[in-house]
Amino acid sequence: PEKISHPSLQPVRFGLLHGSAEIKLPSNRLRFLLNSGQNLPASATMDSFTQLTFGAACGQAILGKEVGRKAAIWGALLGTLPDLDVFIPLGSPVDDFVYHRGFSHSLFLLALISPLIAKLITTIHQDTKHLYIKWVLFSFVVLEGSVLLDLLTIYGTQIFWPFDTTPHAVPALFIIDPLFTLPIFVGVLASLLFKNHNPKGHRLNAVGLTLSLTYLAWAVGAGVFVKNRVNEKLAQQGVSYSQFTFCPAPFTTLLWRVVGIDNEQYFETYYSLFDGNEPLTVNYYPRNLNLIKGIEEHAPIVKVKDFTKGYFALSDKNGSVTISDLRMGSQPDYVFQFKVAKTNNSLAVPVSAQRFETTRDWSRLPWLWKRIWNSANES
């Protein structure tokens, strides 16, 4: 490993930090190919199983007593509806990346189509026409709830489209969090196993939904706490930065990954809710901005810069200039990496964007558990 000096810290190492890795579960995700041969960004959204289960739980809570299992089925379908925008090919892997969670995640648009969806449902189930208003409420809650879940991951969601196309994020959950999903899954399953009018099933569904929403509130609160503590620690340690962001490590809200930008370099560190007064272990890496000298206005580069809000770095992979989103994954296995140029006699030549697939390093997972309880495990 090479060493790099920071003006206010002891030298720290370049190298592989055994940190979090975004994990795909193919059985629970929307995964398919574009005509360009690139995978669509299924890893950018809450896992489909969570969205489906959350929609079913909300559906059961609103209309389960009146229409039985139809509520769970329609809730599951509507819970995954916004993320079906991944079926729309937008021309390039970078466009698929930056325009995912766009119009289909607009709170305004989904509110407008809720009455239309309710009309469709009552047309199919004509015996429930007298419940049209409840079906409107049902559609509104499930659709908006699905989008708000996506908002709570770090990817970025255009909830105010078309008035504001800025991707917003309140990073409080990892894309897969068993402590959020398990209670609603058990509650929905219980409600489906009991007979339609058995109050036990509906009570269990309500309990599961309450537990998951309580955990959600905890996660948001933990995120606020972590932001403040990390800000304090970086100041105490004299770490300079222009901006930093954070998100939970895989499957937990007890450990959080932090990435910050400091001009020509970026840093990565982890903070556990059990760290107390222990200092952060800050690992620095180069951004290699010189690799795109002269082609800074190349469209894929501009789009990734804007979408990531500056959290990007570049690397040279066997003559291919690659731009990486630093917010998802960890050094060096970032989830979203795109080839945007090639080198020719030390000059960058722009090319059509291609996505590099990242190999998941499952051997890192035990480190996560150890790091939660002991800051000395970060090395």
Number of C-alpha atoms within 10 A of each C-alpha: 8 7 12 15 11 13 10 10 11 9 14 18 17 15 15 13 17 20 24 25 23 23 19 15 14 11 10 14 16 21 16 13 12 17 9 11 12 16 19 24 19 21 22 22 25 25 25 22 20 26 29 24 27 29 31 31 32 26 30 30 20 21 20 23 17 14 18 17 21 17 24 28 18 19 29 24 18 25 30 24 18 23 25 13 17 23 14 11 15 15 11 19 26 26 16 21 21 21 20 28 27 21 20 23 26 24 20 16 16 22 17 12 15 21 19 14 18 22 18 13 19 17 13 11 12 13 10 15 16 10 15 17 13 15 26 19 17 26 29 22 21 30 27 22 18 24 27 17 20 29 25 23 23 25 27 24 31 24 28 18 19 14 10 11 15 17 23 18 17 20 21 26 26 25 26 23 18 15 15 23 21 17 25 28 23 18 25 30 18 18 29 18 11 13 14 17 14 12 13 14 23 24 15 19 28 21 17 23 25 15 19 21 15 12 17 19 13 14 21 17 12 19 22 14 13 23 17 11 16 21 13 12 16 15 12 10 13 13 17 15 16 10 14 19 17 24 26 28 28 24 19 20 24 21 25 26 22 22 23 24 23 16 13 12 15 23 21 23 20 27 28 21 15 14 17 10 8 13 14 19 16 22 21 24 20 16 21 16 16 13 24 24 12 12 16 16 12 16 16 25 23 12 17 23 18 15 19 18 14 16 22 21 22 22 20 15 11 8 13 19 22 24 30 26 23 27 23 25 22 23 19 16 21 21 25 24 25 24 25 25 26 21 17 10 7 9 15 21 19 21 14 14 20 19 22 18 14 14 11 15 13 11 8 14 15 10 14 22 14 13 22 22 15 13 19 12 13 19 15
